[in-house]
Amino acid sequence: MKSFRRYSPVSFEKKAIQTERRGGWEIVLKYEDEGNGPYLVDLSHIAKWDIQDDRPARIQPVGITIPEAPAARVYEKGILISRMNQTQAVACHLFGNDPVLPDDPAYTDITEAYALLALIGEDVFSIMEKITALDLQPPRTAPPFFIQGPILHVPCRIDVLADDTLLIAFSRGYAPSMVEAILEAGSEWNLKPAGELVFKNYIENFA
């Protein structure tokens, strides 16, 4: 069977010193000179599913029950599921082997349609204040939660996983300009690109 290659829309001007081929993607596990944080990590290769049904909670991706309430979320078996609204949920496979897309019309594989970035470090909210007016630290709302809105006029979904970790998802065509803007915004905090291992070291302990 002929092999195929898949390409991330994100490109960092850094030398990769450890890579891995997985599912047709060449994934950077580690870059040279990643520093001590904050970090910007490309996760565009991870499996992302859009799930739409008149009753999403009846669907159980890889045995996980989708939350009933809009804006609710669940993280199990390495998969983060966010209930977007009355009829839609999004599943992101953050850790472990990629699951097989279920044979069900409710599912759409959107992996290659969206870029996904992780912003990690104690200064992440200060960085985000420079590029979005969204309130990512709303009163009486503790992480994890997600919010939808613009970053630099680009529609995004931002998952606030913890006080030091965000996920930012957006249409892949915006990736070059978004990466440039985020790195520029974080330059005063020495924000640097990092490989997937930085994110995996965090997500293994996320619950």
NORRA-V114477 format. One record per pair of residues at least 24 apart in sequence whose ideal C-beta (glycine too) atoms are under 8 Angstrom apart, sorted by sequence separation. I is the first residue (numbers start at 1). J is the second residue. D is the distance in Angstrom with one decimal. If there is no record, write none. Layout:
i=I j=J d=D
i=I j=J d=D
This chain:
i=92 j=116 d=7.1
i=134 j=158 d=6.9
i=136 j=160 d=5.8
i=154 j=178 d=6.3
i=152 j=177 d=7.6
i=152 j=178 d=7.0
i=56 j=83 d=6.7
i=151 j=178 d=7.1
i=12 j=40 d=7.9
i=152 j=181 d=5.6
i=12 j=42 d=7.0
i=59 j=89 d=7.8
i=61 j=91 d=5.2
i=136 j=166 d=7.3
i=56 j=87 d=6.5
i=10 j=42 d=4.1
i=56 j=88 d=6.7
i=54 j=87 d=6.1
i=56 j=89 d=4.8
i=8 j=42 d=5.7
i=10 j=44 d=5.5
i=53 j=87 d=6.5
i=9 j=44 d=6.1
i=52 j=87 d=5.7
i=8 j=44 d=4.4
i=52 j=88 d=5.0
i=8 j=45 d=5.9
i=51 j=88 d=6.8
i=62 j=99 d=5.0
i=165 j=202 d=6.0
i=50 j=88 d=7.0
i=51 j=89 d=4.5
i=61 j=99 d=7.7
i=128 j=166 d=7.0
i=6 j=45 d=7.2
i=51 j=90 d=7.1
i=50 j=90 d=5.9
i=51 j=91 d=6.3
i=124 j=164 d=6.1
i=49 j=90 d=7.0
i=61 j=102 d=6.8
i=122 j=163 d=7.8
i=124 j=165 d=7.0
i=165 j=206 d=7.9
i=48 j=90 d=6.9
i=49 j=91 d=4.4
i=122 j=164 d=5.3
i=124 j=166 d=5.5
i=48 j=91 d=7.1
i=121 j=164 d=5.9
i=47 j=91 d=8.0
i=48 j=92 d=5.3
i=120 j=164 d=6.3
i=162 j=206 d=7.2
i=47 j=92 d=7.5
i=48 j=93 d=7.5
i=59 j=104 d=7.3
i=120 j=165 d=5.0
i=161 j=206 d=6.2
i=46 j=92 d=6.2
i=47 j=93 d=4.0
i=61 j=107 d=7.7
i=119 j=165 d=7.2
i=120 j=166 d=7.9
i=46 j=93 d=5.4
i=59 j=106 d=5.7
i=118 j=165 d=6.7
i=119 j=166 d=4.6
i=46 j=94 d=6.3
i=118 j=166 d=7.1
i=119 j=167 d=7.9
i=118 j=167 d=5.6
i=119 j=168 d=6.6
i=56 j=106 d=7.7
i=117 j=167 d=7.2
i=118 j=168 d=7.8
i=131 j=181 d=5.9
i=43 j=94 d=7.6
i=47 j=98 d=4.6
i=116 j=167 d=6.3
i=117 j=168 d=4.7
i=131 j=182 d=6.6
i=46 j=98 d=7.6
i=47 j=99 d=6.7
i=49 j=101 d=6.7
i=116 j=168 d=7.2
i=117 j=169 d=8.0
i=53 j=106 d=4.5
i=116 j=169 d=5.0
i=47 j=101 d=7.8
i=52 j=106 d=5.9
i=115 j=169 d=7.1
i=131 j=185 d=5.0
i=51 j=106 d=5.5
i=114 j=169 d=5.2
i=115 j=170 d=5.8
i=127 j=182 d=7.1
i=130 j=185 d=4.1
i=51 j=107 d=5.8
i=52 j=108 d=7.5
i=114 j=170 d=6.6
i=115 j=171 d=7.4
i=50 j=107 d=7.4
i=51 j=108 d=7.8
i=114 j=171 d=6.3
i=115 j=172 d=4.8
i=128 j=185 d=7.9
i=49 j=107 d=5.4
i=50 j=108 d=4.4
i=113 j=171 d=6.9
i=114 j=172 d=6.0
i=127 j=185 d=5.2
i=49 j=108 d=6.8
i=113 j=172 d=6.3
i=115 j=174 d=7.2
i=127 j=186 d=4.4
i=49 j=109 d=6.1
i=50 j=110 d=4.9
i=112 j=172 d=7.1
i=115 j=175 d=4.3
i=48 j=109 d=7.5
i=49 j=110 d=6.7
i=117 j=178 d=7.4
i=47 j=109 d=7.4
i=48 j=110 d=5.0
i=117 j=179 d=7.3
i=127 j=189 d=6.3
i=48 j=111 d=4.9
i=115 j=178 d=7.2
i=119 j=182 d=7.1
i=123 j=186 d=7.3
i=126 j=189 d=6.8
i=47 j=111 d=5.4
i=82 j=146 d=5.1
i=84 j=148 d=7.8
i=127 j=191 d=6.4
i=46 j=111 d=7.2
i=48 j=113 d=8.0
i=117 j=182 d=7.1
i=45 j=111 d=7.4
i=48 j=114 d=5.9
i=123 j=189 d=4.2
i=90 j=157 d=7.2
i=92 j=159 d=7.9
i=119 j=186 d=8.0
i=48 j=116 d=6.9
i=121 j=189 d=7.4
i=123 j=191 d=7.8
i=75 j=144 d=7.4
i=44 j=114 d=7.3
i=46 j=116 d=6.4
i=121 j=191 d=7.5
i=44 j=115 d=4.7
i=73 j=144 d=6.2
i=44 j=116 d=5.2
i=73 j=145 d=7.3
i=42 j=115 d=7.8
i=43 j=116 d=4.4
i=44 j=117 d=7.8
i=73 j=146 d=6.5
i=42 j=116 d=7.7
i=43 j=117 d=6.7
i=71 j=145 d=7.2
i=120 j=194 d=7.6
i=23 j=98 d=5.8
i=42 j=117 d=6.3
i=43 j=118 d=5.5
i=71 j=146 d=7.1
i=82 j=157 d=7.6
i=92 j=167 d=7.4
i=22 j=98 d=7.8
i=41 j=117 d=6.8
i=40 j=117 d=6.2
i=41 j=118 d=4.1
i=82 j=159 d=6.8
i=92 j=169 d=7.8
i=40 j=118 d=7.4
i=41 j=119 d=7.9
i=120 j=198 d=6.5
i=39 j=118 d=7.6
i=40 j=119 d=5.9
i=41 j=120 d=6.6
i=80 j=159 d=6.9
i=120 j=199 d=6.8
i=39 j=119 d=7.5
i=40 j=120 d=7.9
i=38 j=119 d=6.8
i=39 j=120 d=4.6
i=118 j=199 d=4.9
i=38 j=120 d=6.2
i=39 j=121 d=6.0
i=120 j=202 d=6.3
i=37 j=120 d=6.4
i=38 j=121 d=2.6
i=37 j=121 d=3.9
i=38 j=122 d=7.2
i=37 j=122 d=7.4
i=38 j=123 d=5.2
i=38 j=124 d=6.1
i=73 j=159 d=7.8
i=80 j=167 d=8.0
i=38 j=127 d=6.8
i=10 j=115 d=5.8
i=94 j=199 d=8.0
i=95 j=200 d=6.6
i=6 j=112 d=6.5
i=9 j=115 d=5.0
i=8 j=115 d=7.6
i=10 j=117 d=7.0
i=95 j=203 d=5.0
i=94 j=203 d=5.2
i=95 j=204 d=6.8
i=94 j=206 d=7.9
i=48 j=169 d=7.5
i=43 j=167 d=7.3
i=78 j=203 d=7.7
i=44 j=172 d=7.0
i=44 j=175 d=7.4
i=75 j=206 d=6.6
i=75 j=207 d=6.7
i=40 j=179 d=7.3
i=40 j=182 d=6.0
i=40 j=183 d=6.4
i=40 j=186 d=7.1
i=38 j=186 d=6.1
i=38 j=189 d=5.7
i=40 j=191 d=5.9
i=42 j=193 d=7.6
i=38 j=190 d=7.5
i=39 j=191 d=7.3
i=40 j=192 d=7.1
i=41 j=193 d=7.5
i=38 j=191 d=4.9
i=39 j=192 d=6.3
i=40 j=193 d=5.4
i=41 j=194 d=5.2
i=43 j=196 d=7.1
i=38 j=192 d=7.8
i=39 j=193 d=7.4
i=40 j=194 d=6.8
i=41 j=195 d=7.0
i=42 j=196 d=7.9
i=35 j=190 d=5.9
i=39 j=194 d=3.8
i=41 j=196 d=6.5
i=43 j=199 d=6.5
i=35 j=192 d=4.5
i=41 j=198 d=5.7
i=34 j=192 d=5.7
i=41 j=199 d=4.7
i=33 j=192 d=7.1
i=34 j=193 d=7.4
i=35 j=194 d=8.0
i=39 j=198 d=5.1
i=34 j=194 d=4.5
i=31 j=192 d=7.8
i=34 j=195 d=7.2
i=31 j=193 d=5.6
i=9 j=172 d=3.9
i=31 j=194 d=6.2
i=9 j=173 d=7.2
i=11 j=175 d=8.0
i=30 j=194 d=7.7
i=31 j=195 d=5.4
i=34 j=198 d=6.7
i=10 j=175 d=5.0
i=11 j=176 d=7.1
i=30 j=195 d=4.1
i=9 j=175 d=3.6
i=29 j=195 d=4.5
i=8 j=175 d=7.9
i=9 j=176 d=7.4
i=12 j=179 d=7.2
i=28 j=195 d=4.6
i=29 j=196 d=5.2
i=30 j=197 d=5.5
i=11 j=179 d=7.5
i=27 j=195 d=8.0
i=28 j=196 d=6.8
i=29 j=197 d=4.9
i=10 j=179 d=5.7
i=27 j=196 d=5.7
i=18 j=195 d=6.6
i=14 j=192 d=7.7
i=14 j=193 d=5.0
i=16 j=195 d=7.1
i=18 j=197 d=7.5
i=12 j=193 d=3.8
